[in-house]
Amino acid sequence: MGLKIQHFVIFTTLVLASSCKHDVQELSKITGKELPVDSTIVQNTAIEDFVKPYRMRVDEVLDSALAYAPNIISKTDGALNTTAGNLMADVVLSETNPIFKSRTGSNIDFVLLNHGGIRSMISKGVITSRTAYEVMPFENTIIVAELTGKSVNDLVSFLRDSGRAHPIAGLQITLNHDGTINKVLIQGKPLDKNRTYNVATSNYLISGGDQMNFFKEAIKTTDTDYLIRNAMIDYFKKVDTVAPLVDDRFIKLEIGN
């Protein structure tokens, strides 16, 4: 009797094992269908009614007046520095320095951002939170890199040779008429190649974006977790009028100067 039970168990096990085997499935064909997004799509009233109050609230927040621009603020109104670039760099310096100092006990020496990161001009008139989203639609955070004097010297050479008005603040560069460097000041003092400097930039540039490879040589970095866009909004809330100028932070001397 025990032998029959043993045979039954073995038989059942073999049956179950064989039933668990599956044929290997292979993909033989992929088909697709294009669904055009156009005026033929019928609006779903239920979804629209659900979303509407949230959309209205978002629009209300984004379009509330924060400040006023008496003139157009553009990234194309100067050869070596522009009103939009100067505004963005100045904002990053003024709004980020208190955060950085509270965490490290040190100050930001200067700011370098990238010209291509400015995605829109600021029109004359009311400035809103939406304005900041248009100028800086990316989720770029502000990172402070500690650079040696040599790396800063490479940074200055890059700005001289780039041919673009990359935004800077706290840094002043004067070129001779032949393009050679005449003077470099950081917070009003000559560049000291024997010390280090705290440079605020974006998380995109810190990894060498826009060929700014000198940031890869940073001694250390501090991520403030502060979006550039939010810094702009915070600044707009504090001021009444936003009127940056093309100034002498980066200039090239004419012959005879």
Secondary structure, 3 states (H helix, E strand, C coil): CHHHHHHHHHHHHHHHHHHCCCCCCCCCCCCCCCCCCCCCCCCCHHHHHHHHHHHHHHHHHHCCEEEEECCCECCCCCCCCCHHHHHHHHHHHHHHHHHHHHHHCCCCCEEECCHHHCCCCECCEEEEHHHHHHHCCCCCEEEEEEEEHHHHHHHHHHHHHHCCCCCEECEEEEECCCCCEEEEEECCEECCCCCEEEEEEECCHHHCHHHCHHHHHCCEEEEEEEEHHHHHHHHHHHCCECCCCCCCCEEECCCCC
